[in-house]
Amino acid sequence: MELSSSPRLLSSSTSLMLLKPKVGFRVPQISSSPFHFHRSVSSLKLIGRMEFNRTVCCASSSEGNGSPVLPSSGSRVGEVKRVTKETNVSVKINLDGSGIADSNTGIPFLDHMLDQLSSHGVFDVHVRATGDIHIDDHHTNEDVALAIGSALLNALGDRKGIYRFGDFSAPLDEALIHVSLDLSGRPHLSCDLQIPTERVGTYDTQLVEHFFQSLVNTSGMTLHIRQVKFLEQFLLYLQ
């Protein structure tokens, strides 16, 4: 299941910079390249130039998921409503927010991770979802990710003045995960995760990769997730 709107491609070299970290340093720019690349030991935040003051909103029905509605002035906000036979999902993202999360998907672990996304990304995320979780979490997990990707796409607007690449490593005790992304308009996922348990709470860990695949499909994101350390330490702990 995918939204009817396709990810928009970048149209000029001035639109090729998307991600800017909250804290970090700049790698010297190569003169032949229009790109900037930032590394950060802190959270990445999607921000634009001061003059970029455009909001693009998106709403949908079951007949037209992802169709745009009239934009309003203000911060960069993307809003999507996705309705299918299995789910009813609404998402609102404010990229210029302050890290406020308000998520209720019916899947506790997914709510927790969306809260973390908002808190560490320092942007606001509002998600409401109902679905056939009495069967399993698959449809709700997928449609929430599709809607978030579309909301992100719309919130970015024409992407002028935004840094394009992001690179981040998250050390959590014995775990170390490395993530690199490019908001290029070309969806691609490389997900190298070996999760040593079938469930976290009630959440089926097989759905993790599918969540990210759905996210990149509608946001036009190239996303690489690499598990640097975790499995061997976990197995040693179990011995």
C-alpha positions in Angstrom: 0.0 0.0 0.0 1.4 3.4 -1.0 0.1 6.9 -1.1 -1.0 8.2 -4.5 1.4 11.1 -4.6 4.9 10.4 -5.7 8.0 11.9 -4.0 9.0 15.1 -5.6 12.5 15.3 -7.1 14.8 18.2 -6.5 14.9 20.6 -9.5 18.0 22.7 -9.0 21.4 22.8 -7.2 20.0 25.4 -4.8 17.6 22.7 -3.5 20.2 20.1 -2.8 21.0 20.7 0.9 18.5 19.3 3.4 19.9 18.4 6.8 21.5 20.6 9.3 22.6 19.2 12.7 21.7 20.9 15.9 25.3 20.9 16.9 28.3 20.0 14.8 31.1 21.1 12.5 31.4 21.7 8.8 33.6 19.5 6.6 35.4 21.8 4.1 33.3 22.0 0.9 34.7 20.6 -2.3 34.6 23.4 -4.9 33.1 21.2 -7.6 30.1 20.1 -5.4 27.1 22.1 -4.3 26.6 19.9 -1.3 27.4 20.5 2.4 28.0 17.6 4.7 27.7 17.8 8.5 28.5 15.4 11.2 27.1 15.8 14.7 27.4 14.1 18.1 24.0 15.6 18.9 20.5 15.3 17.4 19.9 16.3 13.8 17.2 18.9 13.2 15.7 19.7 9.8 15.9 23.5 9.6 15.9 26.1 6.7 16.9 29.6 6.1 15.2 32.4 8.0 13.5 33.6 4.8 11.9 30.2 4.1 8.5 30.7 5.6 6.2 28.3 3.7 3.8 25.7 4.9 2.6 22.9 2.7 -0.3 20.8 4.1 -1.7 17.6 2.8 -5.0 15.8 3.5 -6.6 12.8 2.0 -9.6 10.5 1.9 -9.8 6.9 0.9 -10.2 8.0 -2.7 -7.2 10.4 -2.7 -4.6 9.7 -0.1 -2.0 12.4 0.0 -3.8 15.1 -2.1 -2.7 18.6 -1.2 -5.0 21.2 0.4 -4.6 25.0 0.6 -1.4 26.0 2.3 -1.3 28.4 5.2 1.5 30.7 6.4 3.8 30.0 9.2 6.3 27.3 10.1 7.1 24.3 7.8 4.3 22.0 8.6 3.2 18.8 6.8 -0.2 17.3 7.5 -1.5 14.1 6.0 -4.6 12.0 6.6 -4.6 8.5 5.2 -7.7 6.3 5.3 -7.8 2.7 4.0 -10.0 -0.3 4.7 -7.7 -1.3 7.5 -6.6 2.0 9.1 -7.4 5.6 9.7 -4.2 7.7 10.2 -3.6 11.4 10.6 -0.1 12.9 11.0 1.1 16.4 11.5 4.8 17.4 11.6 6.2 20.8 12.4 9.9 20.9 11.4 10.4 24.2 13.2 8.8 22.9 16.5 10.5 22.3 19.8 10.3 18.5 20.2 6.7 18.1 21.3 5.3 14.6 20.7 1.7 13.5 20.8 1.3 10.0 19.4 -1.4 7.5 19.8 -1.2 4.6 17.4 -2.6 1.8 19.5 0.9 0.3 19.5 2.8 1.3 22.7 6.3 0.7 21.5 5.7 2.6 18.2 4.3 5.5 20.2 7.5 5.4 22.3 9.8 5.5 19.3 7.8 8.3 17.7 8.2 10.3 20.9 11.9 9.7 20.7 12.0 10.8 17.1 10.3 14.1 18.1 12.4 14.7 21.2 15.8 14.0 19.7 15.0 15.5 16.3 13.6 18.7 18.0 10.5 18.9 15.8 6.9 18.4 16.7 5.1 15.1 15.8 1.4 14.5 16.2 0.0 11.1 15.2 -3.4 9.6 15.6 -4.0 6.1 14.2 -6.7 3.4 14.5 -6.4 0.1 12.7 -6.9 -3.7 12.8 -4.4 -4.3 15.6 -6.7 -7.0 16.9 -5.3 -9.0 14.0 -1.7 -7.7 14.1 0.2 -4.4 13.9 1.3 -4.7 10.3 -1.2 -2.4 8.6 -1.1 0.3 11.3 2.7 0.2 11.4 3.0 0.5 7.6 0.4 3.2 7.2 1.7 5.4 10.0 5.2 5.2 8.3 3.7 6.1 4.9 1.8 9.1 6.4 4.9 10.3 8.3 7.0 10.2 5.1 4.4 12.1 3.1 4.0 14.7 5.9 7.8 15.1 5.9 7.9 15.5 2.1 5.2 18.2 2.3 6.7 20.0 5.2 10.0 20.4 3.3 8.3 22.2 0.5 10.8 23.3 -2.2 13.7 22.5 0.2 15.6 25.7 -0.4 18.4 26.4 2.0 18.2 23.1 3.8 21.2 20.8 4.3 20.7 17.6 2.4 22.8 14.9 4.1 22.6 13.6 7.7 25.0 11.3 9.5 24.6 10.1 13.1 25.7 7.4 15.5 23.7 6.6 18.6 25.6 4.8 21.4 23.2 3.3 24.0 25.2 1.2 26.5 26.3 -1.9 24.6 24.4 -0.9 21.4 25.8 1.3 18.6 23.7 2.2 15.6 25.0 4.3 12.7 22.5 6.1 10.4 23.2 8.1 7.2 20.5 9.7 5.1 20.1 11.8 2.0 16.8 13.6 1.4 17.4 13.4 -2.4 14.0 12.5 -3.7 15.2 9.0 -4.4 13.8 6.4 -2.1 16.2 3.7 -1.0 16.7 1.7 2.2 19.7 -0.3 3.4 18.8 -1.8 6.7 21.4 -4.0 8.5 19.9 -4.9 11.8 20.1 -8.2 13.7 17.5 -7.8 16.4 17.9 -10.8 18.8 14.3 -10.9 20.0 11.0 -11.4 18.2 9.1 -8.8 20.2 9.7 -5.7 22.2 6.8 -5.5 24.5 4.0 -6.4 22.1 5.7 -5.0 19.0 6.8 -7.5 16.4 10.4 -6.6 15.5 10.0 -8.0 12.0 8.0 -4.8 11.4 11.0 -2.5 12.0 12.5 -2.7 8.6 9.1 -2.5 7.0 8.4 0.7 8.9 11.6 2.3 7.5 10.9 1.0 3.9 7.5 2.6 4.0 9.0 5.9 5.4 11.5 6.2 2.6 9.0 5.3 -0.1 6.9 8.4 0.5 9.5 10.8 1.8 12.0 10.3 -1.1 14.7 9.5 1.4 17.9 7.4 0.9 18.4 5.8 4.3 21.2 3.5 5.5 21.0 1.9 9.0 23.9 -0.1 10.2 24.2 -2.0 13.5 27.8 -1.5 14.6 27.6 -3.3 18.0 24.9 -5.1 19.9 24.4 -8.7 18.9 27.7 -10.1 20.2 27.4 -8.3 23.5 23.8 -9.4 23.9 24.8 -13.1 23.3 27.7 -12.9 25.7 25.3 -11.5 28.3 22.9 -14.4 27.8 25.7 -17.0 28.4 
